């Protein structure tokens, strides 16, 4: 029997080389941290009293659900990740974790996060978390990402849902305020990721992913970044304009929006390659700061409102 035949008949179980760090990497911890933070803001904004244990449970379930989505995303995109310099060191391309192991891990986390949130908190929040995972894994990862240049636009809904899930955990309903948070993240996503796609276009081309710069071209992408940024500025000011938050938030949102707009205009006008790369990197980095500071301001206003009566009473 040849060596090839022997290997073909070898059905001995593979000993996994995965360590704890590899499974943590599957959870996409940087994305998870953003999910936790935006969910915390949605939870803090919700009216009514929420027991601290239930609040912690809800945030944990949302975080684990986000991690499960990340694990399933990596399991389904191992072939793509191996071709891109940004992702080729992830656990599956490196051979640390197999695709079936990642799927089993992600499905287990998905099941327990949704069931725990539904049973211990409420089923509206549990159903929204299940839909979020389904949308990210099935609609975005399996459908949109490989087939349309609008993958980020439509798929951004999954990343925008955690504040809505958190609000529903507290109230058992969905209202205007969490939908405003959803809209902010939804319209923030295209300029953020298209900036990344502009300076990583070679990576996406090698992987065969139809990102907008590779399909419509860099100039069309720059225009879309500018247009979405203008919409984002208006949407981000809406919580102030509609009277949900005070002028402090409104001023901060406009200052941050001016920074985003200036960088988006810079991306639009800088067409020479080296200047374009610098401009897109700056926009990508600032967009992360933009979202963090915007939501931190919302959270600070909520905390101040809660403390103001106690300070005044003292």
C-alpha positions as a Markdown table, in Angstrom:
| # | Residue | x | y | z |
|---|---|---|---|---|
| 1 | Unk | 0.0 | 0.0 | 0.0 |
| 2 | Unk | 1.4 | 3.4 | -1.0 |
| 3 | Unk | 1.8 | 6.2 | 1.5 |
| 4 | Unk | -1.0 | 8.1 | -0.3 |
| 5 | Unk | -3.3 | 5.1 | 0.2 |
| 6 | Unk | -2.3 | 4.8 | 3.9 |
| 7 | Unk | -3.1 | 8.4 | 4.5 |
| 8 | Unk | -6.4 | 8.1 | 2.8 |
| 9 | Unk | -7.4 | 5.3 | 5.1 |
| 10 | Unk | -6.0 | 7.0 | 8.2 |
| 11 | Unk | -9.1 | 7.9 | 10.3 |
| 12 | Unk | -7.3 | 8.5 | 13.6 |
| 13 | Unk | -8.6 | 11.6 | 15.4 |
| 14 | Unk | -6.6 | 14.8 | 14.9 |
| 15 | Unk | -5.2 | 16.2 | 18.1 |
| 16 | Unk | -6.2 | 19.8 | 18.3 |
| 17 | Unk | -3.3 | 22.3 | 18.7 |
| 18 | Unk | -5.6 | 25.1 | 19.8 |
| 19 | Unk | -4.9 | 27.0 | 23.0 |
| 20 | Unk | -7.2 | 29.2 | 24.9 |
| 21 | Unk | -5.8 | 32.2 | 23.1 |
| 22 | Unk | -6.9 | 30.7 | 19.7 |
| 23 | Unk | -10.5 | 30.4 | 20.9 |
| 24 | Unk | -10.4 | 33.9 | 22.2 |
| 25 | Unk | -9.2 | 35.1 | 18.8 |
| 26 | Unk | -12.2 | 33.4 | 17.2 |
| 27 | Unk | -14.4 | 35.7 | 19.3 |
| 28 | Unk | -13.0 | 38.8 | 17.6 |
| 29 | Unk | -12.4 | 40.5 | 20.9 |
| 30 | Unk | -11.9 | 44.0 | 19.4 |
| 31 | Unk | -15.3 | 43.8 | 17.7 |
| 32 | Unk | -16.8 | 42.4 | 20.9 |
| 33 | Unk | -15.5 | 45.3 | 23.0 |
| 34 | Unk | -17.3 | 47.7 | 20.7 |
| 35 | Unk | -20.5 | 45.6 | 20.9 |
| 36 | Unk | -20.4 | 45.6 | 24.7 |
| 37 | Unk | -19.8 | 49.4 | 24.8 |
| 38 | Unk | -22.7 | 50.3 | 22.4 |
| 39 | Unk | -25.0 | 47.8 | 24.2 |
| 40 | Unk | -24.1 | 49.4 | 27.5 |
| 41 | Unk | -25.1 | 52.8 | 26.2 |
| 42 | Unk | -28.4 | 51.3 | 24.9 |
| 43 | Unk | -29.0 | 49.7 | 28.3 |
| 44 | Unk | -28.2 | 52.9 | 30.2 |
| 45 | Unk | -30.6 | 54.9 | 28.1 |
| 46 | Unk | -33.5 | 52.6 | 28.7 |
| 47 | Unk | -36.1 | 53.8 | 31.2 |
| 48 | Unk | -36.9 | 52.0 | 34.4 |
| 49 | Unk | -34.9 | 50.1 | 37.0 |
| 50 | Unk | -32.9 | 47.1 | 35.9 |
| 51 | Unk | -31.4 | 44.7 | 38.5 |
| 52 | Unk | -27.6 | 44.7 | 38.3 |
| 53 | Unk | -27.4 | 40.9 | 38.0 |
| 54 | Unk | -29.8 | 41.0 | 35.0 |
| 55 | Unk | -27.9 | 43.9 | 33.5 |
| 56 | Unk | -24.6 | 41.9 | 33.8 |
| 57 | Unk | -26.3 | 38.8 | 32.4 |
| 58 | Unk | -27.7 | 40.7 | 29.4 |
| 59 | Unk | -24.4 | 42.3 | 28.6 |
| 60 | Unk | -22.6 | 39.0 | 28.9 |
| 61 | Unk | -25.1 | 37.3 | 26.6 |
| 62 | Unk | -24.9 | 40.0 | 24.0 |
| 63 | Unk | -21.1 | 39.8 | 24.2 |
| 64 | Unk | -21.1 | 36.0 | 23.9 |
| 65 | Unk | -23.5 | 36.2 | 21.0 |
| 66 | Unk | -21.2 | 38.7 | 19.2 |
| 67 | Unk | -18.3 | 36.3 | 19.8 |
| 68 | Unk | -20.3 | 33.4 | 18.5 |
| 69 | Unk | -21.0 | 35.4 | 15.3 |
| 70 | Unk | -17.3 | 36.1 | 15.0 |
| 71 | Unk | -16.4 | 32.4 | 15.4 |
| 72 | Unk | -18.9 | 31.3 | 12.8 |
| 73 | Unk | -17.8 | 34.1 | 10.5 |
| 74 | Unk | -14.2 | 32.9 | 10.7 |
| 75 | Unk | -15.3 | 29.3 | 10.2 |
| 76 | Unk | -17.1 | 30.2 | 7.0 |
| 77 | Unk | -14.3 | 32.5 | 5.7 |
| 78 | Unk | -11.2 | 30.4 | 6.3 |
| 79 | Unk | -10.5 | 30.4 | 2.6 |
| 80 | Unk | -10.8 | 34.1 | 2.4 |
| 81 | Unk | -8.8 | 34.8 | 5.5 |
| 82 | Unk | -5.8 | 32.7 | 4.2 |
| 83 | Unk | -5.5 | 35.0 | 1.2 |
| 84 | Unk | -5.5 | 38.3 | 3.0 |
| 85 | Unk | -2.5 | 39.7 | 4.9 |
| 86 | Unk | -4.8 | 41.3 | 7.5 |
| 87 | Unk | -6.4 | 38.0 | 8.4 |
| 88 | Unk | -3.9 | 35.2 | 7.5 |
| 89 | Unk | -2.7 | 34.8 | 11.1 |
| 90 | Unk | -6.2 | 34.0 | 12.4 |
| 91 | Unk | -6.5 | 30.6 | 14.1 |
| 92 | Unk | -8.1 | 28.7 | 11.1 |
| 93 | Unk | -5.7 | 29.8 | 8.3 |
| 94 | Unk | -2.8 | 29.0 | 10.7 |
| 95 | Unk | -4.2 | 25.5 | 11.2 |
| 96 | Unk | -4.6 | 26.0 | 15.0 |
| 97 | Unk | -8.4 | 25.3 | 14.8 |
| 98 | Unk | -10.3 | 23.4 | 12.2 |
| 99 | Unk | -13.5 | 24.6 | 10.5 |
| 100 | Unk | -15.7 | 22.0 | 12.3 |
| 101 | Unk | -14.2 | 22.9 | 15.7 |
| 102 | Unk | -15.0 | 26.6 | 15.0 |
| 103 | Unk | -18.5 | 25.9 | 13.9 |
| 104 | Unk | -19.2 | 23.7 | 16.9 |
| 105 | Unk | -17.7 | 26.4 | 19.2 |
| 106 | Unk | -19.8 | 29.2 | 17.5 |
| 107 | Unk | -23.0 | 27.2 | 17.5 |
| 108 | Unk | -22.7 | 26.3 | 21.2 |
| 109 | Unk | -22.1 | 29.9 | 22.2 |
| 110 | Unk | -25.0 | 31.1 | 20.0 |
| 111 | Unk | -27.4 | 28.6 | 21.6 |
| 112 | Unk | -26.5 | 29.3 | 25.2 |
| 113 | Unk | -26.3 | 33.1 | 24.7 |
| 114 | Unk | -29.8 | 33.3 | 23.2 |
| 115 | Unk | -31.4 | 30.8 | 25.5 |
| 116 | Unk | -29.8 | 32.4 | 28.6 |
| 117 | Unk | -30.9 | 35.9 | 27.6 |
| 118 | Unk | -34.4 | 34.6 | 26.7 |
| 119 | Unk | -35.0 | 32.6 | 29.9 |
| 120 | Unk | -33.4 | 34.8 | 32.5 |
| 121 | Unk | -34.2 | 38.3 | 31.0 |
| 122 | Unk | -37.0 | 38.2 | 28.3 |
| 123 | Unk | -37.7 | 36.6 | 25.0 |
| 124 | Unk | -37.9 | 39.9 | 23.0 |
| 125 | Unk | -34.2 | 40.5 | 23.7 |
| 126 | Unk | -33.4 | 36.8 | 23.1 |
| 127 | Unk | -35.2 | 36.8 | 19.8 |
| 128 | Unk | -33.4 | 40.0 | 18.7 |
| 129 | Unk | -30.0 | 38.5 | 19.7 |
| 130 | Unk | -30.8 | 35.4 | 17.7 |
| 131 | Unk | -31.8 | 37.5 | 14.7 |
| 132 | Unk | -28.5 | 39.5 | 15.1 |
| 133 | Unk | -26.5 | 36.3 | 15.0 |
| 134 | Unk | -28.5 | 35.0 | 12.0 |
| 135 | Unk | -28.2 | 38.2 | 10.1 |
| 136 | Unk | -24.4 | 38.4 | 10.5 |
| 137 | Unk | -23.7 | 34.8 | 9.8 |
| 138 | Unk | -26.2 | 33.8 | 7.2 |
| 139 | Unk | -27.3 | 37.1 | 5.5 |
| 140 | Unk | -23.9 | 38.9 | 5.6 |
| 141 | Unk | -21.2 | 36.2 | 5.8 |
| 142 | Unk | -22.8 | 33.5 | 3.6 |
| 143 | Unk | -24.8 | 35.8 | 1.3 |
| 144 | Unk | -23.9 | 39.4 | 0.9 |
| 145 | Unk | -20.1 | 39.5 | 1.5 |
| 146 | Unk | -19.2 | 37.3 | -1.5 |
| 147 | Unk | -21.9 | 38.5 | -3.9 |
| 148 | Unk | -22.4 | 42.2 | -3.7 |
| 149 | Unk | -20.4 | 45.4 | -3.2 |
| 150 | Unk | -23.2 | 46.6 | -0.9 |
| 151 | Unk | -22.2 | 43.9 | 1.6 |
| 152 | Unk | -21.0 | 46.4 | 4.2 |
| 153 | Unk | -24.1 | 48.7 | 3.8 |
| 154 | Unk | -26.7 | 46.0 | 4.3 |
| 155 | Unk | -24.5 | 43.8 | 6.6 |
| 156 | Unk | -23.9 | 46.8 | 8.9 |
| 157 | Unk | -27.3 | 46.2 | 10.4 |
| 158 | Unk | -25.9 | 43.3 | 12.4 |
| 159 | Unk | -23.3 | 45.5 | 14.0 |
| 160 | Unk | -25.9 | 48.2 | 14.7 |
| 161 | Unk | -28.3 | 46.0 | 16.6 |
| 162 | Unk | -26.6 | 45.4 | 20.0 |
| 163 | Unk | -28.0 | 48.7 | 21.6 |
| 164 | Unk | -31.5 | 47.7 | 20.4 |
| 165 | Unk | -31.0 | 44.2 | 22.0 |
| 166 | Unk | -29.8 | 45.9 | 25.3 |
| 167 | Unk | -32.8 | 48.3 | 25.3 |
| 168 | Unk | -35.2 | 45.4 | 24.8 |
| 169 | Unk | -33.5 | 43.5 | 27.7 |
| 170 | Unk | -34.4 | 46.3 | 30.0 |
| 171 | Unk | -37.9 | 47.3 | 28.7 |
| 172 | Unk | -39.1 | 44.2 | 26.7 |
| 173 | Unk | -39.9 | 46.6 | 23.9 |
| 174 | Unk | -38.2 | 48.6 | 21.1 |
| 175 | Unk | -38.6 | 52.4 | 20.9 |
| 176 | Unk | -37.3 | 55.4 | 19.0 |
| 177 | Unk | -34.1 | 56.0 | 21.2 |
| 178 | Unk | -32.4 | 52.6 | 20.5 |
| 179 | Unk | -33.4 | 52.9 | 16.8 |
| 180 | Unk | -31.5 | 56.2 | 16.7 |
| 181 | Unk | -28.4 | 54.4 | 18.1 |
| 182 | Unk | -29.0 | 51.7 | 15.5 |
| 183 | Unk | -29.1 | 54.4 | 12.7 |
| 184 | Unk | -25.9 | 56.1 | 14.0 |
| 185 | Unk | -23.9 | 52.8 | 13.8 |
| 186 | Unk | -25.6 | 51.8 | 10.6 |
| 187 | Unk | -24.5 | 55.0 | 8.7 |
| 188 | Unk | -21.1 | 55.0 | 10.4 |
| 189 | Unk | -20.3 | 51.6 | 9.1 |
| 190 | Unk | -19.8 | 52.3 | 5.3 |
| 191 | Unk | -17.4 | 55.2 | 5.7 |
| 192 | Unk | -15.5 | 53.3 | 8.3 |
| 193 | Unk | -15.1 | 50.0 | 6.3 |
| 194 | Unk | -14.8 | 51.6 | 2.9 |
| 195 | Unk | -11.9 | 53.6 | 4.2 |
| 196 | Unk | -10.3 | 50.3 | 5.2 |
| 197 | Unk | -11.2 | 48.8 | 1.8 |
| 198 | Unk | -9.5 | 51.6 | 0.0 |
| 199 | Unk | -6.1 | 50.9 | 1.5 |
| 200 | Unk | -6.7 | 47.2 | 1.6 |
| 201 | Unk | -8.1 | 46.8 | -1.9 |
| 202 | Unk | -5.3 | 44.5 | -3.0 |
| 203 | Unk | -6.1 | 42.2 | -0.1 |
| 204 | Unk | -9.8 | 42.0 | -1.0 |
| 205 | Unk | -9.0 | 41.5 | -4.7 |
| 206 | Unk | -6.8 | 38.5 | -3.9 |
| 207 | Unk | -9.6 | 37.0 | -1.8 |
| 208 | Unk | -12.2 | 37.7 | -4.5 |
| 209 | Unk | -14.4 | 39.8 | -2.2 |
| 210 | Unk | -16.5 | 42.4 | -4.2 |
| 211 | Unk | -15.7 | 45.4 | -2.0 |
| 212 | Unk | -16.8 | 48.7 | -3.5 |
| 213 | Unk | -13.3 | 49.9 | -4.5 |
| 214 | Unk | -12.7 | 46.8 | -6.5 |
| 215 | Unk | -16.2 | 46.8 | -8.2 |
| 216 | Unk | -17.0 | 50.5 | -8.7 |
| 217 | Unk | -13.5 | 51.9 | -8.4 |
| 218 | Unk | -11.7 | 54.1 | -5.9 |
| 219 | Unk | -13.3 | 57.4 | -7.1 |
| 220 | Unk | -16.8 | 56.1 | -6.7 |
| 221 | Unk | -15.9 | 54.8 | -3.3 |
| 222 | Unk | -14.6 | 58.2 | -2.2 |
| 223 | Unk | -17.8 | 59.8 | -3.3 |
| 224 | Unk | -19.9 | 57.2 | -1.3 |
| 225 | Unk | -17.7 | 57.8 | 1.8 |
| 226 | Unk | -18.4 | 61.5 | 1.5 |
| 227 | Unk | -22.2 | 61.1 | 1.0 |
| 228 | Unk | -22.6 | 58.6 | 3.9 |
| 229 | Unk | -20.5 | 60.8 | 6.2 |
| 230 | Unk | -22.9 | 63.8 | 5.5 |
| 231 | Unk | -25.9 | 61.5 | 6.3 |
| 232 | Unk | -24.1 | 60.3 | 9.4 |
| 233 | Unk | -23.6 | 63.8 | 10.7 |
| 234 | Unk | -27.3 | 64.5 | 10.4 |
| 235 | Unk | -28.3 | 61.2 | 12.0 |
| 236 | Unk | -25.8 | 61.6 | 14.9 |
| 237 | Unk | -27.3 | 65.0 | 15.7 |
| 238 | Unk | -30.9 | 63.6 | 15.8 |
| 239 | Unk | -30.9 | 62.6 | 19.5 |
| 240 | Unk | -30.2 | 66.3 | 20.3 |
| 241 | Unk | -32.5 | 67.7 | 17.6 |
| 242 | Unk | -35.4 | 65.5 | 18.7 |
| 243 | Unk | -34.9 | 66.6 | 22.3 |
| 244 | Unk | -33.7 | 63.3 | 23.8 |
| 245 | Unk | -30.3 | 64.8 | 24.8 |
| 246 | Unk | -29.0 | 68.2 | 25.8 |
| 247 | Unk | -26.8 | 70.7 | 23.9 |
| 248 | Unk | -23.6 | 69.1 | 25.3 |
| 249 | Unk | -24.2 | 66.0 | 23.2 |
| 250 | Unk | -25.3 | 68.1 | 20.2 |
| 251 | Unk | -22.1 | 70.2 | 20.3 |
| 252 | Unk | -19.9 | 67.1 | 20.7 |
| 253 | Unk | -21.7 | 65.4 | 17.8 |
| 254 | Unk | -21.3 | 68.4 | 15.5 |
| 255 | Unk | -17.6 | 68.8 | 16.4 |
| 256 | Unk | -17.0 | 65.1 | 15.8 |
| 257 | Unk | -19.0 | 65.3 | 12.6 |
| 258 | Unk | -16.9 | 68.2 | 11.4 |
| 259 | Unk | -13.8 | 66.1 | 11.9 |
| 260 | Unk | -15.3 | 63.2 | 10.0 |
| 261 | Unk | -16.4 | 65.5 | 7.2 |
| 262 | Unk | -13.0 | 67.1 | 6.9 |
| 263 | Unk | -11.3 | 63.7 | 6.7 |
| 264 | Unk | -13.9 | 62.4 | 4.2 |
| 265 | Unk | -13.4 | 65.5 | 2.0 |
| 266 | Unk | -9.6 | 64.9 | 2.3 |
| 267 | Unk | -10.1 | 61.3 | 1.1 |
| 268 | Unk | -12.3 | 62.6 | -1.8 |
| 269 | Unk | -9.8 | 65.1 | -3.1 |
| 270 | Unk | -6.5 | 63.1 | -2.5 |
| 271 | Unk | -6.3 | 60.9 | -5.6 |
| 272 | Unk | -2.5 | 60.4 | -5.8 |
| 273 | Unk | -1.7 | 57.0 | -4.3 |
| 274 | Unk | 0.6 | 57.8 | -1.4 |
| 275 | Unk | -1.6 | 60.8 | -0.3 |
| 276 | Unk | -4.7 | 58.7 | -0.7 |
| 277 | Unk | -3.4 | 55.9 | 1.5 |
| 278 | Unk | -2.5 | 58.4 | 4.2 |
| 279 | Unk | -5.9 | 60.1 | 3.9 |
| 280 | Unk | -7.9 | 56.8 | 4.1 |
| 281 | Unk | -5.8 | 55.5 | 7.1 |
| 282 | Unk | -6.5 | 58.8 | 9.0 |
| 283 | Unk | -10.3 | 58.5 | 8.3 |
| 284 | Unk | -10.4 | 54.9 | 9.3 |
| 285 | Unk | -8.5 | 55.6 | 12.6 |
| 286 | Unk | -10.6 | 58.7 | 13.4 |
| 287 | Unk | -13.9 | 56.9 | 12.7 |
| 288 | Unk | -13.2 | 54.5 | 15.6 |
| 289 | Unk | -12.5 | 57.5 | 17.9 |
| 290 | Unk | -15.6 | 59.2 | 16.5 |
| 291 | Unk | -18.0 | 56.4 | 17.5 |
| 292 | Unk | -16.4 | 55.8 | 20.9 |
| 293 | Unk | -16.5 | 59.5 | 21.9 |
| 294 | Unk | -20.0 | 59.9 | 20.6 |
| 295 | Unk | -21.4 | 57.0 | 22.6 |
| 296 | Unk | -19.3 | 57.9 | 25.6 |
| 297 | Unk | -20.9 | 61.4 | 25.5 |
| 298 | Unk | -24.4 | 59.7 | 25.4 |
| 299 | Unk | -23.4 | 57.5 | 28.4 |
| 300 | Unk | -22.0 | 60.5 | 30.3 |
| 301 | Unk | -25.2 | 62.4 | 29.9 |
| 302 | Unk | -27.3 | 59.5 | 31.1 |
| 303 | Unk | -25.1 | 59.1 | 34.2 |
| 304 | Unk | -25.2 | 62.8 | 34.9 |
| 305 | Unk | -29.0 | 62.8 | 34.7 |
| 306 | Unk | -29.2 | 59.9 | 37.2 |
| 307 | Unk | -26.8 | 61.6 | 39.6 |
| 308 | Unk | -28.2 | 65.1 | 39.4 |
| 309 | Unk | -31.1 | 64.6 | 41.7 |
| 310 | Unk | -28.9 | 63.0 | 44.4 |
| 311 | Unk | -26.3 | 65.9 | 44.1 |
| 312 | Unk | -29.1 | 68.5 | 44.2 |
| 313 | Unk | -30.7 | 66.8 | 47.2 |
| 314 | Unk | -27.4 | 66.7 | 49.1 |
